[in-house]
Amino acid sequence: MDYKEAGVDVEAGRAFVKKISDNVSSTYRSGVLGGLGGFGGCFELPSGYQQPVLVSGTDGVGTKLKIAHELNRHDTVGIDLVAMCVNDILTCGAEPLFFLDYLATGKLDSNQLAEVINGIVVGCQESGCALLGGETAEMPGFYQQGEYDIAGFCVGIVEKSKILDGNKIQSGNIAIALSSSGIHSNGFSLVRKIIDTARLSWDYQPVELEGKTLGESCLTPTRLYVKSVLEALKSGIDIKAMAHITGGGIPENLPRCLPKDKAIEVKLNSWTIPPIFQWLAKTGNVNQEAMLNTFNLGVGFVVIVSEHDNESVIKHFNNYGIETNIIGKVIEGSGEIKFI
């Protein structure tokens, strides 16, 4: 016997790395040392920082991958993977520097996984970070045929004095929602349960989605907020704190950016909930509380600013094609969220 008879094709793995190498190198930015294929990726810290702080984050895409597998469409989940990581570290003001991916499958399908890597490359390019390395694991018997799992890891940098940790927040500050591009990458176990229970297919076109199929809507990639937020900070816009609205929705994520002596009031009718969420709530008979605690409901990211800055903040993000809404206000409290 040999390794190939056991289900692992080492030569195919080497060919896959060679196949994606040019695509990966297109993400390289200043600071990358060496190339793809070493035991570790090397990155030289940028100059100009007095007290540079490295910020790291890791995440996956969850059961959204099940939909990609069923539809045999793999070009968007890589963007999701990058977005889930870089949007997280962005909340403290960090600029993403580099990204690494972990990709595991039962049997390596180079064309399928090259599509995934293409998405990761697009996400890295749009975030200004280098795809510094990764791991592709062929694990026969561990995954169903044609399926894979992915995880990502990113590192960013921020000046210590400019870390956004909530200590700048004051009562009267306002919360401005930056629109999501859709469901993003959370809540898909419930999405799949609703669609399965209703016995619908992914090519079904609900009237509410105006011509889009369920599959197309669900695989819309997570919005990347890196460029718009970093440009806001560089332009002098005084952002007090930020929140990435992921698993747990607004109730779990928005309070994470508050100091212990502050709370936040959120007006539930201050933004329009996108059609896909309205359809899910109706079709699955999901109550408002469960929807709030599962999905972003159209709010992908939140910035907290002074009330007198609201016009400049809204104008800035609108210029990036991101819809904005003032959804709440900071009040005295103990870290809680109040829906009104």
N, C-alpha and C positions, 0 to 999 in steps of 0.2 A: 504493500500500500504506500501511497504518498499523500501529501496534503490536499492535492487536487481531488483525489478519490474520496477524501473526507468532506469535500464540499467547498474548500477554500482555494481559489485560483490566484496565486501570488502574482503570476505574470499579468493577469488581467488587472490586478490592483496597480501594478507599476505602469501599465499602459494608460490607466485612468488618470493617474497623477500627471503623466506626460500630456494627456489630452487637455487637461484643464489649466496647465501651467501658464500659458500665455494669457488666458482670461483672468486668472488670479493676479498676475503681475500688473494688470491694467489698473488695479486698485492702489498700487504702491504710492506712497506719499513721502515727503521729506522725513527722514528718521529711520526708514527701513534699511537694515543692513543685511546683505546676503540675499538669497533667493529661496524659492520653495524647495523642500526636500531634505532639509537638515533636521537634526533631532530637536531643535528648538528655534523659534523665530526671534530675531534680535531687533530691537528698536531703541534708537538713541533719543533721549528726552529732548524736546525742543528747548532752545535757549530763551532767555528773556524772563524767566520766572524767578522770583525772589524766594518763595517757599512753595515749590510745586508739590501738589498732592495728587496721587494716583487714585482713581475711582474705578472700581470694577463691578461688573454685573454679568449675570448668567441667566439663561432662560431657554425655553423651548417653544413649540408651536401647539402642543397638546393634540387633542383629537381632531383638530382641523385637518390633520394629515390623513385621516380616514376618508375625508371627502376628496382630497387630492388623489388618493389611491383609487377610489371608486370611479372617478372621472378620468383617470390617467392624465391628469394635468399637474405638472410639477414646476411650472415657471414662476409661481408667485410665493410659494411657502418659504423660499429662501429670503425674500424681502421681509416677510413676517418675522423670521428668525432674527434678522439684524435689528429690525425695528423694536422688537420686544426688549432687546438688550440696550441699545443706544438711547432709546427714549427714557429708560429707567435712569441711567447715569446722568442724563441731561438735566434731570430735576434738581441736581445740586449745582448746576452751572458748568458741568464738565464737558470739554470738547473730546469726542471719541478719537482715539489715536489708532488703535488696531483691534482686530476681531479674529477669533478662531472658531472653527466649527468642528463638531463631532457628528459623524454620519455613520449609522449602523444599519446593515441590511442582511437578509438571509443569503441572498446571492447577488453579486454585483452586476447591475445592469448599467453599463457605462453611459448609454444615451439618456436613460431616466435620471441618473444622478448628476449628469452634466447639466440638465435643466435646473436641478436644485441649486447647483453651484452657480449657474448663471444668475439666479435670483439673489443669491447671497452677494455676488459681485455687484449687481445693480444697487442693492441696499447699502453696501459699503461705499460705492461711488457717490451715492446721493447723500451719504452721511459724512463724507470726507475722511473715512478711516480705511486703513490698509487691511486686507485679508492676509494676515501674516502667516497663517498655517492652519493645520487641521488634522483630523484623523478620519480615515475611512475604514470601518471594521466590517469584515465579511463573517457572519456568524450563522452558519447553516443550522436549521432546526430551531432557531430562536425567534424568527419572524416568519409570518405567513408569506407565501410566494408573492413577489411583486411589491412587498411593503418594506418600509424603512422608517427609522426614527432619526430626528436631528436635534441637536442642542447647540447653543452658541455661548460664547464668552467674549466680553469686550473690556477694554481698559481705556480710560480717558484721563484727562488732566485738567486741573483747575488751580488757580492761585489760592493759597490757603485763606487769605483775607477776603476772597470773593466767593467762598463756599456759601451756597444758599441752604441754610438749615432751619429756616423759620424764625430766627431770632430778630429779623427785621420787621416782622409782621406787627401791625398795630390795629387796634379796633377802628373800624370805619374803612379799612382797606376792602377792595372789591375783588371778587373772583370772576375772571373772564374765561369762558369755555372756548377752547379751540376745537372745531368740529372733527369728528372721526370720519374715516372713509367708509365705515360700515361696522361690521361686527368685530373687526380686528382679529385677535387670536385668543379670545376667552369666551367661555360659555357654550362651546360646541358640543359638549355632551348633552346639554339640554336641547340645543338646535337639532341634533340628530335624533333625539328621542321624540321631539315634536313631529318631525317629518316622517319618522318611521311609524309612529302611532297613527298619523293621518294617512298612511299608506300612499305617500306621494313620491315621485321620482325627482332626481336632481334637475331634470330638464323641464319640470313643471314651471309655468309662467303665471304667478299670481297677478291679478289685475293691478294690485298695489305697486308692483315693481316695474310697471311701465315698459314691458317688453323683455326685461331681464329674466333669466331662469334662476331658480333657487341656487343651482350650482355656481353660476356666474357671480351672483350676489354674495354668496358665502365665501368664495375664494378671492374676493377683492382684497388685496394686500393691506396690511396695517400701515397707516400713514406715518411717515417719518417727519418729526418736528425739529430735527437737529439744525438745519440751515436757518430756518426762520427764527428760532429761539436764540441761537448764537449771534445772529446778526442784530437781533433786538438788544442783546446785552452789549455788543460792541458799539452800537449806536448811542448808548447811554440811557436807554430805557431802564428805569429803576424797577426791575422785577424783584419782589420781596421773597417769593417762594413759588414752587411749581409742583404739580402732581401729575403723574401718568395714570390714567384711569384704565386699570387692567382688571384682573380677577377680583371679584368683590364689588366691582362698580364704584360709583361715586361714594356710597356710604363708607366703604372700607378704605379707599385710597385718598380722598380729599383731606380727611383729618390727619393723615400721616405727615403733612407738611406744616402743621400748626404747632406753635409752642403750647406748653401745658396749661397756660392760663388764658387761652383763647379758644373760641368755638366759631362755628360758621353757620350762617343761615343760608339755605338754598331754596330759591323759588322754583317749584316744580313746573310752572307754566312759562318759564322765562326762555325756553328754547323749544324748537319743534323736533319731536322725536321722529327720526327717519322711518320711511315706510317698512323696511325689513323688520324693525322691532315691533311696529304696530301689528304687522302680519303674524309674527311669532306669538305675540301676546294673545291675539284673537284665536289663532288656530290651536294653540296649546292650552288655552284657557289659563294663562299665567297671570297671577295678580300683580299689581303695581309693585308691591314690596319685593316679590321674587324677581321681577324684571330689574329693579334697581340694584339688587344684590348680586345679579348675575352678569349683566351686560353694561356696556358704556352708554347705551341709549343715545348715541350721537355726540357724546362729549369724550373726546379722546385724550385731551390734555387740558390742564387748567393752569393759568398764571394768576398770581395775586399781586395787585399793584395798588398804588394810591388812587383815590377816586379822581383826583384832578389829572391823572395820566391816562384816563380811560380812552379818550379820543385818539391820542397818538398810538396807543397800543393796538386798538381796533384797526386803525388805518394801516399800521405796519403789517399785521397778519393778513388783512384783506389783500394787501399787495402781493402776498404769496399764495393767493387763491384759497385761503383758509377762512371759512365762515366763523364769526365770533358772536358770542352772546354774553352779556353780563348776567350771571346766574346767582350771585350771592354776595354776602357781606360778612366781614369778620366782626365778631362781637366778643364780649367778655364771657368766659366759660372755663371749661376744663377739658378741652380737646375733642368735644363732641360735635356732631353735625345735626342741625335742626332743619327739617323740611317744612316749608310754609306754602 
